[in-house]
C-alpha cells in the first residue's frame, strides 16, 4: 500500500485513510471470492473423479494426482453392432479389390485429461484424444465436439458427458453404421513401406558407389603416385593428378560452391517444407516420439490451456494417431480383436456339457479353464477335452477330430490340440497329420526302409529316388533297390493282383499302368498268369518230380511221362508200382471204386456188361 500512498494526489489525511480502507476491503473481497472458488473447484474435481471411478471399472478410468493437480485417462471401449465389418483396399489399385473382415472389438479411444485449478468454474479440462483406427482429421472432429459439449454445459462438470459421448455416440457422430473403411490409412502404410524400401535401395546404391570410388582411388594412387614439388603424373610440372581432374571437372559442371549461409537457408527451407508436407523429414526417433502413447510425449501439454490450432494446419493438435506408419492398421486391428475376444472368453463362466451331469456339486467353470471350437463356438472344460484328445490320438483316430457336441461337424484346430495334450502325444498327432497331407500331394514317396520312412520328392518321369535322410536309392514303383531298366520283381500274388487290375481297367487306366510297368511286360505277365492259372486248375503235380500233368481221358491211374511214377489223379497219392489198382479196390481207401470217376461212360447198347466187367477187371488184378 506504500505504492499507492507515494503516487496518490495531495489530499487531507482523512481522505487518505478512507481510500486506503476501501482498497484493502476490495482486495480482501477479491481474494476471499477466489479462495471460495478454488475450494469449490477442488471439491468438484474430487467429487467428479470419485463418481467416475464408481461408474466405470478400473480398466476404463484411471485417475492421477501430480503435485496436487488432478487428472487421468479414460479408455472408451465402443460396443460394436452385430456383424460389424472392417473394409480396406489399396487405393492405388482398382475399386474391385475390396477386402472385408468381421470384427467384434476395436481398440479404445483414449482421453488423457488434466484439470486446471479453475475447472469447472472458469476453464475446461486440458486433454488429448488418441485413437488407433481413425485418421487425425477425424479425431480432430471429435476434439471439436468435446469443446462444443463444454460450451453447452456452461461451467459445469463435463468429464462424464465427454466419456459417455466417446463410448456411446462416437460411431453415430462420425456416420459409421456397420462398416469401418480404413483404406486411406492402409494405403498410406503401403506408401510408407515403398518409401522405406526406396530409401534403403538408395542407401545401398550410395554405399556401393562409395566403395567403387574408394577402390578406384586406391588403384589410381598405386599406379600414379604424386611427387613432391607440385609435380603431377610422372613427376612433370603442369599436370594435376587424376583426383584433382575429377574434382575440377565436377566444379565446372556444378559451378562454384554456394556460400555457407545460403546452404543453411536452403536446408532449413527444405526441412520445413518436408515437415509441412507430411512429416517425411522427421527422423525415425522423432516419428516414434510423435506416435508415442503416453500423454507426456505429445506436442500438446496437459499443463497448459489449449489456445487453438495451428493456422497453417486443419488438424487439431490434441488429436493423436496412436499407430506408427510402419504398422499395418488392418493387421493391428485383427490382432487386437483376437486378443480382446480371448480376454473376454477367459473372464466368462461356461457350462461344460460333458461333465456337468457327473458331478453333483457341479459349478460353472471360468473361461480360462475351458476351450472353445472356433467354427461352432461350443465350449467344454479343458479337463474333459484333454481326455477326449488323448483317447483319439492313442487309438490312431487323429483325422478330423470333431467337436464332441452331438451332430456337430466342427473340427479341432492343431493349436487347440497342442495346448491340451503332452508334447509326446502331440508329436504323434502331428506326424500322422503330416503323413496324411503328404499323401495328398503328387510327387511324394516315402523311403521304403522301415527305420527311416522319410518323405522323398520324386522327380517327374523318373522311377529312381534317393532318400535325403539315409541316402538309400530305390525304385519308386516296387520300392526295392533301384534296378535300372530291368522290370520290377514281383511276387506271385502281386503279379496276379496287377493282372486282375489290368484286365478290368479302363482305357485311360491301362495307359497309366503301361506307362508305369511297360506294355510288353504287362502283356507277357498277363499271358503267364493266365497259363499258370489254367495249369493250376487243370493239372496235377507229380508226387515225385513235381511235373505238371494234364489228364485228357482214361481212368484216374496216372503215369508221369518224365519219371514213370504212377499216382492217383483224385488224391495225388503215389501208387504201388507192381499193383497200382489196389488203391481203387481197397475198401479202406478214400478212392475205393473211383477208378473211372469223371470219365465218359460206355453206351447202354454195348455188348459188355459194365458192372460185371469192372468187377471182374478189378478183382482179377487183386
Beta strands, then each sheet from edge to edge (+ up, - down):
strand 1: 61-66
strand 2: 69-76
strand 3: 84-88
strand 4: 99-103
strand 5: 109-114
strand 6: 126-131
strand 7: 179-181
strand 8: 319-321
strand 9: 349-350
strand 10: 365-366
strand 11: 370-372
strand 12: 379-381
strand 13: 444-446
strand 14: 455-457
strand 15: 464-466
strand 16: 473-475
strand 17: 539-541
strand 18: 548-550
strand 19: 557-559
strand 20: 566-568
sheet 1: 1+ 2- 5+ 6- 8-
sheet 2: 4+ 3- 7-
sheet 3: 9+ 10-
sheet 4: 11+ 12-
sheet 5: 13+ 14-
sheet 6: 15+ 16-
sheet 7: 17+ 18-
sheet 8: 19+ 20-
end
